[in-house]
Amino acid sequence: MFTPRARAAGVVAALTVVTAACGAAPSTQQTTQASQGGVNAATATSAADFGGFDKLVEAAKKEGALHVIALPPDWANYGEIIEKFQAKYGIKIESETPDAASADEINAVKTRKGQDRAPDVLDLGQSFAISGAKEGLFAPYKVQTFDKIPEGQKEPTGLWVNDYGGYVSIGCDAKKIKTCPTSFADLLKPEYKGQVAMNGNPTESGSAFAGVYAAAIASGGSFDDIQPGIDFFKKLRDAGNYNPVETTPATIENGETKISIDWDYNNAAYAPQLTAKGIDWKVNVPSDGKYFQMYAQAINKDAPHPAAARLWQEYLYSAEGQNLYLKGFARPVLLPSMTADGSVDQALAANLPKVDGEPAFPTTEQVDAAKAKLAAGWDTAISG
C-alpha cells in the first residue's frame, strides 16, 4: 500500500496540538551536541568545517538520531532511502507524520523551535523552500557535490538545494475511463464529469501548486502568469468535472478518483502496485502543459541533530542517494552530471516516463508571484 504525501486539511493544526500536548521542554541536546571536537555543527557550512567527511560522519554518529517529517515511504522511494541511510551510518531516523505537506513542515520548524522534536531537515516544494529561506528558517550548507548542481537549482549559499523532481502528469484508471485524457484540454470534456482530482490543495501542496502552473501553461499563461491556470480550474469546476477529493492510493482503489493530476513519479510508482489489484493505471505527461519542478532540501537552522542533518544531505546528493530517487521514478538533480561520469544507474533511468524536450524552470521571483496570486484567488475560483 502506498502512502502518498496527502494534503489533508487540518494537518497544520494537528502538528501544533501534538506539540502543545506533549509539553516538550526546550532542547538541551542542541547545545551539547552542537560542538563536536571543537566544531560547532550547527554553524558548519560544509564537511570541511568538521575536518573532512569522515569527521562529519563521526559527529553525526555521536548524535545518533535524525528527525524527519513529511517523507512518505513510497514518495520518491523515501522508504528505501531511509533504510539505507540507517544501515550505512547506524543513525536512527524518527520519521513523523509522513503525510504532512510542505506548509506543515514550515509550521513545525516555527512551533517547535528549541525542542528535541523539531525537524532536523526538510523536503519542500520549491515555493516553500524559497519563502522559508526568506524567513530565516534554514542553515546554509554546501554538500560535496554542490558545484555539480546546476545554477538555478540551488540557493547560492546552500540555504536550499533542489534534489529531485518530475513532471506534472495525468494518471487514469484505464479500466473505468474509456479514453484516458492526454492533455489539460481533454479534462474539460463532458465524459470526465466529476472525475478530475488532484493530490492536495495548491495553496499548501507543492504538487497541486505545480498542477495549477501546468494548467496555466496549457491555457496560454506562462511562468509570469499563473492566472489562466486558476481560471482553468474554475472552468473545470463549472463544468462539473472537478473532483475535490484529494487523491490517495485508497481513493484510486475504491474508484473515488479515477483521474488524478500529480507528479509523474507518483503516478508511475502507483501503476505496478495497482496492477496487482486489477487496476490499469495509465500515466501521461500532458501534451499542452509540460511543467517540471524540483523539490528542495533544507536544514533547520535550529536542528536538534545538526551533524546528522548535514550527513543526511550528503547522502541524498551522493550517487547512491540520487540513484535511489531514480529507483522511485523521480529525476535526480544530478542526473546530467551522473550520466556524463557514468555513475547513473542506466536501467533505472530507462524506466522514467518519456518526455520530449528539456525542462524549463521559473525563477524565484516568478514562483513568489505565482504563489501570491494563487493564495489570493484559489478559494474563490474553486468554491465560487
C-alpha positions as YAML, in Angstrom:
chain: A
units: angstrom
residues:
- id: 1
  name: MET
  ca: [0.00, 0.00, 0.00]
- id: 2
  name: PHE
  ca: [1.32, 3.37, -0.96]
- id: 3
  name: THR
  ca: [1.28, 6.27, 1.47]
- id: 4
  name: PRO
  ca: [1.24, 9.41, -0.65]
- id: 5
  name: ARG
  ca: [2.08, 12.85, 0.62]
- id: 6
  name: ALA
  ca: [-1.56, 13.66, 1.36]
- id: 7
  name: ARG
  ca: [-2.53, 17.28, 1.92]
- id: 8
  name: ALA
  ca: [-5.45, 16.78, 4.25]
- id: 9
  name: ALA
  ca: [-6.89, 19.90, 5.82]
- id: 10
  name: GLY
  ca: [-6.09, 20.24, 9.48]
- id: 11
  name: VAL
  ca: [-2.63, 18.68, 9.46]
- id: 12
  name: VAL
  ca: [-1.03, 22.00, 10.42]
- id: 13
  name: ALA
  ca: [-3.36, 22.31, 13.35]
- id: 14
  name: ALA
  ca: [-2.73, 18.69, 14.33]
- id: 15
  name: LEU
  ca: [1.00, 19.21, 14.44]
- id: 16
  name: THR
  ca: [0.57, 22.25, 16.67]
- id: 17
  name: VAL
  ca: [-1.80, 20.41, 19.02]
- id: 18
  name: VAL
  ca: [0.54, 17.42, 19.34]
- id: 19
  name: THR
  ca: [3.42, 19.74, 20.19]
- id: 20
  name: ALA
  ca: [1.45, 21.54, 22.86]
- id: 21
  name: ALA
  ca: [0.04, 18.34, 24.31]
- id: 22
  name: CYS
  ca: [3.44, 16.73, 24.68]
- id: 23
  name: GLY
  ca: [4.68, 19.78, 26.57]
- id: 24
  name: ALA
  ca: [8.20, 19.22, 25.25]
- id: 25
  name: ALA
  ca: [10.76, 21.29, 27.07]
- id: 26
  name: PRO
  ca: [13.31, 23.31, 25.15]
- id: 27
  name: SER
  ca: [16.13, 21.08, 23.99]
- id: 28
  name: THR
  ca: [19.37, 20.84, 25.91]
- id: 29
  name: GLN
  ca: [20.54, 18.35, 23.30]
- id: 30
  name: GLN
  ca: [21.25, 21.03, 20.74]
- id: 31
  name: THR
  ca: [23.76, 22.79, 22.99]
- id: 32
  name: THR
  ca: [25.56, 19.62, 23.97]
- id: 33
  name: GLN
  ca: [25.53, 18.10, 20.51]
- id: 34
  name: ALA
  ca: [26.35, 21.20, 18.51]
- id: 35
  name: SER
  ca: [30.02, 21.15, 19.44]
- id: 36
  name: GLN
  ca: [31.80, 18.04, 18.24]
- id: 37
  name: GLY
  ca: [35.52, 18.01, 18.83]
- id: 38
  name: GLY
  ca: [35.63, 21.80, 18.89]
- id: 39
  name: VAL
  ca: [33.45, 22.09, 15.79]
- id: 40
  name: ASN
  ca: [30.11, 23.85, 16.03]
- id: 41
  name: ALA
  ca: [27.96, 21.51, 13.93]
- id: 42
  name: ALA
  ca: [25.07, 23.95, 13.99]
- id: 43
  name: THR
  ca: [27.03, 26.56, 12.02]
- id: 44
  name: ALA
  ca: [29.08, 24.24, 9.79]
- id: 45
  name: THR
  ca: [28.62, 25.17, 6.14]
- id: 46
  name: SER
  ca: [30.45, 22.19, 4.61]
- id: 47
  name: ALA
  ca: [32.07, 18.89, 5.56]
- id: 48
  name: ALA
  ca: [35.40, 20.74, 5.59]
- id: 49
  name: ASP
  ca: [34.26, 22.61, 8.72]
- id: 50
  name: PHE
  ca: [34.26, 19.27, 10.56]
- id: 51
  name: GLY
  ca: [37.77, 18.47, 9.34]
- id: 52
  name: GLY
  ca: [36.53, 16.36, 6.44]
- id: 53
  name: PHE
  ca: [33.73, 13.94, 5.59]
- id: 54
  name: ASP
  ca: [34.92, 11.20, 7.96]
- id: 55
  name: LYS
  ca: [34.82, 13.65, 10.87]
- id: 56
  name: LEU
  ca: [31.28, 14.66, 9.87]
- id: 57
  name: VAL
  ca: [30.26, 11.00, 9.96]
- id: 58
  name: GLU
  ca: [31.86, 10.65, 13.39]
- id: 59
  name: ALA
  ca: [30.00, 13.70, 14.73]
- id: 60
  name: ALA
  ca: [26.68, 12.51, 13.28]
- id: 61
  name: LYS
  ca: [27.10, 9.05, 14.81]
- id: 62
  name: LYS
  ca: [27.69, 10.63, 18.21]
- id: 63
  name: GLU
  ca: [24.32, 12.40, 17.89]
- id: 64
  name: GLY
  ca: [22.83, 9.05, 16.88]
- id: 65
  name: ALA
  ca: [19.48, 10.31, 15.64]
- id: 66
  name: LEU
  ca: [17.75, 12.28, 12.89]
- id: 67
  name: HIS
  ca: [14.20, 13.65, 12.99]
- id: 68
  name: VAL
  ca: [12.31, 13.94, 9.69]
- id: 69
  name: ILE
  ca: [8.70, 14.68, 8.79]
- id: 70
  name: ALA
  ca: [6.63, 14.62, 5.60]
- id: 71
  name: LEU
  ca: [8.57, 11.76, 3.95]
- id: 72
  name: PRO
  ca: [6.10, 9.06, 2.81]
- id: 73
  name: PRO
  ca: [7.88, 5.73, 2.25]
- id: 74
  name: ASP
  ca: [6.62, 5.48, -1.33]
- id: 75
  name: TRP
  ca: [7.16, 9.12, -2.32]
- id: 76
  name: ALA
  ca: [10.31, 9.20, -4.47]
- id: 77
  name: ASN
  ca: [11.45, 5.95, -2.78]
- id: 78
  name: TYR
  ca: [11.98, 7.55, 0.64]
- id: 79
  name: GLY
  ca: [11.26, 4.28, 2.44]
- id: 80
  name: GLU
  ca: [14.34, 2.63, 0.95]
- id: 81
  name: ILE
  ca: [16.42, 5.81, 1.25]
- id: 82
  name: ILE
  ca: [15.72, 5.96, 4.99]
- id: 83
  name: GLU
  ca: [16.51, 2.26, 5.43]
- id: 84
  name: LYS
  ca: [19.79, 2.51, 3.52]
- id: 85
  name: PHE
  ca: [20.94, 5.61, 5.45]
- id: 86
  name: GLN
  ca: [20.22, 3.94, 8.81]
- id: 87
  name: ALA
  ca: [22.05, 0.77, 7.77]
- id: 88
  name: LYS
  ca: [25.04, 2.68, 6.39]
- id: 89
  name: TYR
  ca: [25.62, 5.00, 9.34]
- id: 90
  name: GLY
  ca: [23.84, 3.39, 12.29]
- id: 91
  name: ILE
  ca: [21.83, 6.57, 12.88]
- id: 92
  name: LYS
  ca: [18.21, 6.12, 13.97]
- id: 93
  name: ILE
  ca: [15.71, 8.08, 11.86]
- id: 94
  name: GLU
  ca: [12.45, 9.11, 13.50]
- id: 95
  name: SER
  ca: [10.00, 9.68, 10.65]
- id: 96
  name: GLU
  ca: [6.94, 11.59, 11.81]
- id: 97
  name: THR
  ca: [3.69, 12.48, 10.02]
- id: 98
  name: PRO
  ca: [4.71, 11.22, 6.57]
- id: 99
  name: ASP
  ca: [1.51, 12.59, 5.01]
- id: 100
  name: ALA
  ca: [2.22, 16.18, 6.05]
- id: 101
  name: ALA
  ca: [2.52, 18.91, 3.42]
- id: 102
  name: SER
  ca: [5.26, 21.47, 2.83]
- id: 103
  name: ALA
  ca: [3.27, 24.08, 4.76]
- id: 104
  name: ASP
  ca: [3.15, 21.72, 7.75]
- id: 105
  name: GLU
  ca: [6.93, 21.32, 7.69]
- id: 106
  name: ILE
  ca: [7.43, 25.07, 7.86]
- id: 107
  name: ASN
  ca: [4.90, 25.27, 10.68]
- id: 108
  name: ALA
  ca: [6.74, 22.55, 12.63]
- id: 109
  name: VAL
  ca: [10.04, 24.43, 12.35]
- id: 110
  name: LYS
  ca: [8.42, 27.54, 13.78]
- id: 111
  name: THR
  ca: [6.33, 25.98, 16.54]
- id: 112
  name: ARG
  ca: [8.94, 23.50, 17.76]
- id: 113
  name: LYS
  ca: [11.94, 25.80, 17.88]
- id: 114
  name: GLY
  ca: [14.28, 24.74, 20.68]
- id: 115
  name: GLN
  ca: [12.59, 21.37, 21.16]
- id: 116
  name: ASP
  ca: [14.04, 17.90, 20.60]
- id: 117
  name: ARG
  ca: [11.03, 17.14, 18.38]
- id: 118
  name: ALA
  ca: [11.84, 19.87, 15.86]
- id: 119
  name: PRO
  ca: [12.55, 18.52, 12.37]
- id: 120
  name: ASP
  ca: [16.24, 18.39, 11.54]
- id: 121
  name: VAL
  ca: [15.77, 18.53, 7.79]
- id: 122
  name: LEU
  ca: [13.05, 19.49, 5.35]
- id: 123
  name: ASP
  ca: [11.87, 18.25, 1.96]
- id: 124
  name: LEU
  ca: [9.89, 21.11, 0.43]
- id: 125
  name: GLY
  ca: [8.09, 22.24, -2.66]
- id: 126
  name: GLN
  ca: [10.28, 24.91, -4.18]
- id: 127
  name: SER
  ca: [7.96, 27.81, -3.42]
- id: 128
  name: PHE
  ca: [8.03, 26.85, 0.27]
- id: 129
  name: ALA
  ca: [11.81, 26.49, 0.22]
- id: 130
  name: ILE
  ca: [12.13, 29.99, -1.17]
- id: 131
  name: SER
  ca: [9.75, 31.53, 1.37]
- id: 132
  name: GLY
  ca: [11.32, 29.60, 4.27]
- id: 133
  name: ALA
  ca: [14.77, 30.89, 3.34]
- id: 134
  name: LYS
  ca: [13.44, 34.45, 3.27]
- id: 135
  name: GLU
  ca: [12.05, 33.94, 6.77]
- id: 136
  name: GLY
  ca: [15.49, 32.89, 8.02]
- id: 137
  name: LEU
  ca: [14.48, 29.35, 8.97]
- id: 138
  name: PHE
  ca: [17.31, 27.41, 7.32]
- id: 139
  name: ALA
  ca: [21.05, 26.88, 7.79]
- id: 140
  name: PRO
  ca: [23.40, 27.32, 4.81]
- id: 141
  name: TYR
  ca: [25.23, 24.13, 3.86]
- id: 142
  name: LYS
  ca: [27.07, 23.03, 0.73]
- id: 143
  name: VAL
  ca: [27.30, 19.29, 0.12]
- id: 144
  name: GLN
  ca: [30.41, 17.86, -1.50]
- id: 145
  name: THR
  ca: [28.66, 17.68, -4.89]
- id: 146
  name: PHE
  ca: [27.36, 21.27, -4.64]
- id: 147
  name: ASP
  ca: [29.38, 22.54, -7.63]
- id: 148
  name: LYS
  ca: [27.85, 19.85, -9.87]
- id: 149
  name: ILE
  ca: [24.31, 21.04, -9.16]
- id: 150
  name: PRO
  ca: [23.14, 23.33, -11.98]
- id: 151
  name: GLU
  ca: [22.76, 27.06, -11.35]
- id: 152
  name: GLY
  ca: [19.17, 27.96, -10.66]
- id: 153
  name: GLN
  ca: [18.70, 24.68, -8.79]
- id: 154
  name: LYS
  ca: [20.21, 25.97, -5.54]
- id: 155
  name: GLU
  ca: [20.37, 29.00, -3.30]
- id: 156
  name: PRO
  ca: [23.96, 30.28, -3.67]
- id: 157
  name: THR
  ca: [24.92, 29.68, -0.03]
- id: 158
  name: GLY
  ca: [23.07, 26.35, 0.23]
- id: 159
  name: LEU
  ca: [20.07, 27.55, 2.26]
- id: 160
  name: TRP
  ca: [18.05, 25.27, -0.01]
- id: 161
  name: VAL
  ca: [19.11, 22.98, -2.83]
- id: 162
  name: ASN
  ca: [16.88, 21.22, -5.33]
- id: 163
  name: ASP
  ca: [17.24, 17.47, -5.12]
- id: 164
  name: TYR
  ca: [14.75, 15.52, -7.24]
- id: 165
  name: GLY
  ca: [11.73, 16.31, -9.31]
- id: 166
  name: GLY
  ca: [9.30, 15.36, -12.00]
- id: 167
  name: TYR
  ca: [6.70, 16.48, -14.49]
- id: 168
  name: VAL
  ca: [3.07, 17.15, -13.76]
- id: 169
  name: SER
  ca: [1.17, 14.18, -15.15]
- id: 170
  name: ILE
  ca: [-2.34, 12.82, -15.52]
- id: 171
  name: GLY
  ca: [-2.99, 9.40, -14.03]
- id: 172
  name: CYS
  ca: [-6.05, 7.49, -15.20]
- id: 173
  name: ASP
  ca: [-7.84, 4.23, -14.39]
- id: 174
  name: ALA
  ca: [-7.98, 2.83, -17.92]
- id: 175
  name: LYS
  ca: [-10.44, 0.10, -16.95]
- id: 176
  name: LYS
  ca: [-13.03, 2.63, -15.76]
- id: 177
  name: ILE
  ca: [-12.29, 5.51, -18.14]
- id: 178
  name: LYS
  ca: [-12.90, 4.60, -21.78]
- id: 179
  name: THR
  ca: [-10.35, 7.05, -23.19]
- id: 180
  name: CYS
  ca: [-7.71, 8.43, -20.84]
- id: 181
  name: PRO
  ca: [-7.02, 12.18, -21.16]
- id: 182
  name: THR
  ca: [-3.62, 13.21, -22.51]
- id: 183
  name: SER
  ca: [-3.95, 16.99, -22.18]
- id: 184
  name: PHE
  ca: [-5.47, 19.64, -19.95]
- id: 185
  name: ALA
  ca: [-7.87, 20.49, -22.78]
- id: 186
  name: ASP
  ca: [-9.15, 16.91, -22.65]
- id: 187
  name: LEU
  ca: [-10.01, 17.28, -18.96]
- id: 188
  name: LEU
  ca: [-12.82, 19.73, -19.83]
- id: 189
  name: LYS
  ca: [-14.67, 17.13, -21.92]
- id: 190
  name: PRO
  ca: [-18.11, 16.12, -20.59]
- id: 191
  name: GLU
  ca: [-17.16, 12.44, -20.34]
- id: 192
  name: TYR
  ca: [-14.92, 13.29, -17.37]
- id: 193
  name: LYS
  ca: [-17.69, 14.77, -15.24]
- id: 194
  name: GLY
  ca: [-16.81, 14.53, -11.55]
- id: 195
  name: GLN
  ca: [-13.62, 12.62, -12.27]
- id: 196
  name: VAL
  ca: [-10.66, 15.05, -12.20]
- id: 197
  name: ALA
  ca: [-8.86, 15.18, -8.85]
- id: 198
  name: MET
  ca: [-5.53, 16.46, -7.54]
- id: 199
  name: ASN
  ca: [-3.09, 15.47, -4.81]
- id: 200
  name: GLY
  ca: [-3.88, 18.26, -2.38]
- id: 201
  name: ASN
  ca: [-4.69, 21.94, -2.10]
- id: 202
  name: PRO
  ca: [-2.37, 24.09, -4.26]
- id: 203
  name: THR
  ca: [-2.02, 26.74, -1.55]
- id: 204
  name: GLU
  ca: [-0.44, 24.10, 0.72]
- id: 205
  name: SER
  ca: [0.85, 21.38, -1.60]
- id: 206
  name: GLY
  ca: [3.81, 21.61, -3.96]
- id: 207
  name: SER
  ca: [2.37, 19.00, -6.32]
- id: 208
  name: ALA
  ca: [-1.03, 20.70, -6.57]
- id: 209
  name: PHE
  ca: [0.64, 24.12, -6.98]
- id: 210
  name: ALA
  ca: [2.53, 22.67, -9.92]
- id: 211
  name: GLY
  ca: [-0.72, 21.30, -11.35]
- id: 212
  name: VAL
  ca: [-2.17, 24.80, -11.50]
- id: 213
  name: TYR
  ca: [1.06, 26.15, -13.04]
- id: 214
  name: ALA
  ca: [0.94, 23.42, -15.70]
- id: 215
  name: ALA
  ca: [-2.70, 24.25, -16.43]
- id: 216
  name: ALA
  ca: [-1.70, 27.90, -16.84]
- id: 217
  name: ILE
  ca: [0.93, 26.98, -19.45]
- id: 218
  name: ALA
  ca: [-1.64, 24.81, -21.25]
- id: 219
  name: SER
  ca: [-4.13, 27.71, -21.23]
- id: 220
  name: GLY
  ca: [-1.95, 30.47, -22.68]
- id: 221
  name: GLY
  ca: [-0.28, 31.53, -19.45]
- id: 222
  name: SER
  ca: [3.40, 31.46, -18.58]
- id: 223
  name: PHE
  ca: [5.81, 31.41, -15.66]
- id: 224
  name: ASP
  ca: [4.89, 35.10, -15.27]
- id: 225
  name: ASP
  ca: [1.15, 34.47, -15.39]
- id: 226
  name: ILE
  ca: [-0.49, 31.67, -13.38]
- id: 227
  name: GLN
  ca: [-3.96, 33.26, -13.63]
- id: 228
  name: PRO
  ca: [-5.01, 31.17, -16.67]
- id: 229
  name: GLY
  ca: [-4.35, 28.08, -14.56]
- id: 230
  name: ILE
  ca: [-6.63, 29.35, -11.80]
- id: 231
  name: ASP
  ca: [-9.23, 30.16, -14.46]
- id: 232
  name: PHE
  ca: [-8.86, 26.65, -15.91]
- id: 233
  name: PHE
  ca: [-9.80, 25.03, -12.63]
- id: 234
  name: LYS
  ca: [-12.77, 27.37, -12.30]
- id: 235
  name: LYS
  ca: [-13.90, 26.16, -15.74]
- id: 236
  name: LEU
  ca: [-13.31, 22.59, -14.62]
- id: 237
  name: ARG
  ca: [-15.47, 23.19, -11.56]
- id: 238
  name: ASP
  ca: [-18.19, 25.00, -13.54]
- id: 239
  name: ALA
  ca: [-18.29, 22.09, -15.99]
- id: 240
  name: GLY
  ca: [-18.79, 19.70, -13.09]
- id: 241
  name: ASN
  ca: [-15.58, 17.84, -13.88]
- id: 242
  name: TYR
  ca: [-13.54, 18.89, -10.84]
- id: 243
  name: ASN
  ca: [-13.45, 16.33, -8.04]
- id: 244
  name: PRO
  ca: [-12.42, 17.90, -4.67]
- id: 245
  name: VAL
  ca: [-11.41, 14.54, -3.16]
- id: 246
  name: GLU
  ca: [-7.64, 14.51, -2.56]
- id: 247
  name: THR
  ca: [-6.06, 11.58, -4.35]
- id: 248
  name: THR
  ca: [-4.56, 8.68, -2.40]
- id: 249
  name: PRO
  ca: [-3.98, 5.08, -3.50]
- id: 250
  name: ALA
  ca: [-7.05, 4.19, -1.43]
- id: 251
  name: THR
  ca: [-9.27, 6.65, -3.34]
- id: 252
  name: ILE
  ca: [-7.95, 5.20, -6.61]
- id: 253
  name: GLU
  ca: [-8.64, 1.65, -5.46]
- id: 254
  name: ASN
  ca: [-12.21, 2.41, -4.37]
- id: 255
  name: GLY
  ca: [-12.95, 4.41, -7.52]
- id: 256
  name: GLU
  ca: [-13.30, 7.84, -5.90]
- id: 257
  name: THR
  ca: [-10.52, 9.36, -8.00]
- id: 258
  name: LYS
  ca: [-10.39, 7.81, -11.44]
- id: 259
  name: ILE
  ca: [-8.28, 10.65, -12.87]
- id: 260
  name: SER
  ca: [-5.55, 12.40, -10.88]
- id: 261
  name: ILE
  ca: [-3.20, 15.30, -11.58]
- id: 262
  name: ASP
  ca: [0.05, 14.52, -9.76]
- id: 263
  name: TRP
  ca: [3.80, 14.18, -10.26]
- id: 264
  name: ASP
  ca: [4.80, 11.61, -12.85]
- id: 265
  name: TYR
  ca: [6.96, 9.79, -10.29]
- id: 266
  name: ASN
  ca: [3.96, 9.30, -8.01]
- id: 267
  name: ASN
  ca: [1.63, 8.17, -10.78]
- id: 268
  name: ALA
  ca: [4.34, 5.94, -12.29]
- id: 269
  name: ALA
  ca: [5.07, 4.36, -8.90]
- id: 270
  name: TYR
  ca: [1.38, 3.66, -8.30]
- id: 271
  name: ALA
  ca: [1.00, 1.72, -11.56]
- id: 272
  name: PRO
  ca: [2.76, -1.58, -10.72]
- id: 273
  name: GLN
  ca: [1.19, -1.75, -7.27]
- id: 274
  name: LEU
  ca: [-2.29, -1.06, -8.59]
- id: 275
  name: THR
  ca: [-1.86, -3.69, -11.30]
- id: 276
  name: ALA
  ca: [-1.83, -6.34, -8.58]
- id: 277
  name: LYS
  ca: [-5.25, -5.05, -7.51]
- id: 278
  name: GLY
  ca: [-6.67, -5.27, -11.03]
- id: 279
  name: ILE
  ca: [-6.32, -1.56, -11.83]
- id: 280
  name: ASP
  ca: [-4.73, -0.45, -15.09]
- id: 281
  name: TRP
  ca: [-3.25, 2.92, -14.08]
- id: 282
  name: LYS
  ca: [-2.03, 4.84, -17.13]
- id: 283
  name: VAL
  ca: [0.25, 7.87, -16.93]
- id: 284
  name: ASN
  ca: [0.52, 10.73, -19.42]
- id: 285
  name: VAL
  ca: [2.53, 13.95, -19.25]
- id: 286
  name: PRO
  ca: [0.01, 16.43, -20.73]
- id: 287
  name: SER
  ca: [0.92, 17.44, -24.25]
- id: 288
  name: ASP
  ca: [-0.21, 21.04, -23.76]
- id: 289
  name: GLY
  ca: [1.15, 21.73, -20.27]
- id: 290
  name: LYS
  ca: [4.62, 20.33, -19.69]
- id: 291
  name: TYR
  ca: [5.71, 21.60, -16.28]
- id: 292
  name: PHE
  ca: [8.74, 20.28, -14.41]
- id: 293
  name: GLN
  ca: [9.61, 21.12, -10.84]
- id: 294
  name: MET
  ca: [12.16, 20.06, -8.29]
- id: 295
  name: TYR
  ca: [11.69, 19.53, -4.59]
- id: 296
  name: ALA
  ca: [14.31, 21.14, -2.37]
- id: 297
  name: GLN
  ca: [16.23, 20.06, 0.70]
- id: 298
  name: ALA
  ca: [16.93, 22.40, 3.60]
- id: 299
  name: ILE
  ca: [18.41, 22.12, 7.09]
- id: 300
  name: ASN
  ca: [16.56, 23.60, 10.04]
- id: 301
  name: LYS
  ca: [18.91, 26.25, 11.46]
- id: 302
  name: ASP
  ca: [17.83, 25.11, 14.95]
- id: 303
  name: ALA
  ca: [18.13, 21.38, 14.18]
- id: 304
  name: PRO
  ca: [18.46, 19.31, 17.37]
- id: 305
  name: HIS
  ca: [20.84, 16.96, 15.48]
- id: 306
  name: PRO
  ca: [22.85, 19.36, 13.31]
- id: 307
  name: ALA
  ca: [25.65, 16.97, 12.30]
- id: 308
  name: ALA
  ca: [23.22, 14.18, 11.38]
- id: 309
  name: ALA
  ca: [21.20, 16.71, 9.39]
- id: 310
  name: ARG
  ca: [24.28, 17.60, 7.34]
- id: 311
  name: LEU
  ca: [25.23, 13.96, 6.82]
- id: 312
  name: TRP
  ca: [21.70, 13.26, 5.57]
- id: 313
  name: GLN
  ca: [22.15, 15.97, 2.96]
- id: 314
  name: GLU
  ca: [25.49, 14.49, 1.90]
- id: 315
  name: TYR
  ca: [23.85, 11.09, 1.46]
- id: 316
  name: LEU
  ca: [20.95, 12.41, -0.61]
- id: 317
  name: TYR
  ca: [23.30, 14.21, -3.02]
- id: 318
  name: SER
  ca: [25.70, 11.27, -3.35]
- id: 319
  name: ALA
  ca: [25.48, 8.95, -6.36]
- id: 320
  name: GLU
  ca: [23.93, 6.31, -4.10]
- id: 321
  name: GLY
  ca: [21.21, 8.64, -2.85]
- id: 322
  name: GLN
  ca: [20.48, 10.09, -6.27]
- id: 323
  name: ASN
  ca: [20.13, 6.62, -7.82]
- id: 324
  name: LEU
  ca: [17.71, 5.67, -5.05]
- id: 325
  name: TYR
  ca: [15.49, 8.61, -6.07]
- id: 326
  name: LEU
  ca: [15.74, 7.35, -9.63]
- id: 327
  name: LYS
  ca: [14.54, 3.93, -8.46]
- id: 328
  name: GLY
  ca: [11.38, 5.70, -7.30]
- id: 329
  name: PHE
  ca: [10.84, 7.21, -10.80]
- id: 330
  name: ALA
  ca: [11.98, 10.66, -9.63]
- id: 331
  name: ARG
  ca: [14.50, 12.62, -11.70]
- id: 332
  name: PRO
  ca: [17.53, 13.47, -9.51]
- id: 333
  name: VAL
  ca: [19.09, 16.91, -9.82]
- id: 334
  name: LEU
  ca: [22.50, 15.35, -10.54]
- id: 335
  name: LEU
  ca: [21.18, 13.19, -13.38]
- id: 336
  name: PRO
  ca: [23.04, 15.19, -16.10]
- id: 337
  name: SER
  ca: [26.42, 15.01, -14.34]
- id: 338
  name: MET
  ca: [25.92, 11.38, -13.32]
- id: 339
  name: THR
  ca: [25.06, 10.49, -16.90]
- id: 340
  name: ALA
  ca: [28.26, 12.20, -18.02]
- id: 341
  name: ASP
  ca: [30.51, 10.50, -15.46]
- id: 342
  name: GLY
  ca: [28.86, 7.06, -15.71]
- id: 343
  name: SER
  ca: [27.61, 6.87, -12.12]
- id: 344
  name: VAL
  ca: [23.90, 6.82, -13.07]
- id: 345
  name: ASP
  ca: [22.03, 3.50, -13.00]
- id: 346
  name: GLN
  ca: [21.15, 3.32, -16.67]
- id: 347
  name: ALA
  ca: [18.46, 0.66, -16.23]
- id: 348
  name: LEU
  ca: [16.62, 2.85, -13.73]
- id: 349
  name: ALA
  ca: [16.97, 5.91, -15.94]
- id: 350
  name: ALA
  ca: [15.40, 3.97, -18.81]
- id: 351
  name: ASN
  ca: [12.26, 3.40, -16.71]
- id: 352
  name: LEU
  ca: [11.43, 7.12, -16.40]
- id: 353
  name: PRO
  ca: [8.25, 8.33, -18.11]
- id: 354
  name: LYS
  ca: [9.23, 9.63, -21.55]
- id: 355
  name: VAL
  ca: [9.05, 13.37, -22.19]
- id: 356
  name: ASP
  ca: [10.22, 15.26, -25.26]
- id: 357
  name: GLY
  ca: [12.42, 18.34, -24.90]
- id: 358
  name: GLU
  ca: [14.30, 19.85, -21.99]
- id: 359
  name: PRO
  ca: [12.50, 21.28, -18.95]
- id: 360
  name: ALA
  ca: [12.41, 25.00, -18.26]
- id: 361
  name: PHE
  ca: [12.22, 26.44, -14.76]
- id: 362
  name: PRO
  ca: [10.54, 29.51, -13.28]
- id: 363
  name: THR
  ca: [12.72, 31.96, -11.40]
- id: 364
  name: THR
  ca: [12.44, 32.57, -7.67]
- id: 365
  name: GLU
  ca: [10.61, 35.83, -8.36]
- id: 366
  name: GLN
  ca: [8.16, 34.11, -10.71]
- id: 367
  name: VAL
  ca: [7.37, 31.39, -8.15]
- id: 368
  name: ASP
  ca: [6.85, 34.00, -5.43]
- id: 369
  name: ALA
  ca: [4.45, 35.98, -7.62]
- id: 370
  name: ALA
  ca: [2.56, 32.86, -8.68]
- id: 371
  name: LYS
  ca: [2.20, 31.69, -5.10]
- id: 372
  name: ALA
  ca: [0.79, 35.07, -4.05]
- id: 373
  name: LYS
  ca: [-1.65, 35.13, -6.96]
- id: 374
  name: LEU
  ca: [-2.80, 31.61, -6.18]
- id: 375
  name: ALA
  ca: [-3.29, 32.35, -2.49]
- id: 376
  name: ALA
  ca: [-5.45, 35.33, -3.38]
- id: 377
  name: GLY
  ca: [-7.62, 33.61, -6.00]
- id: 378
  name: TRP
  ca: [-7.81, 29.87, -5.48]
- id: 379
  name: ASP
  ca: [-10.61, 29.59, -2.90]
- id: 380
  name: THR
  ca: [-12.87, 31.90, -4.87]
- id: 381
  name: ALA
  ca: [-12.19, 30.06, -8.12]
- id: 382
  name: ILE
  ca: [-12.81, 26.60, -6.76]
- id: 383
  name: SER
  ca: [-15.67, 27.26, -4.36]
- id: 384
  name: GLY
  ca: [-17.42, 30.11, -6.11]
...
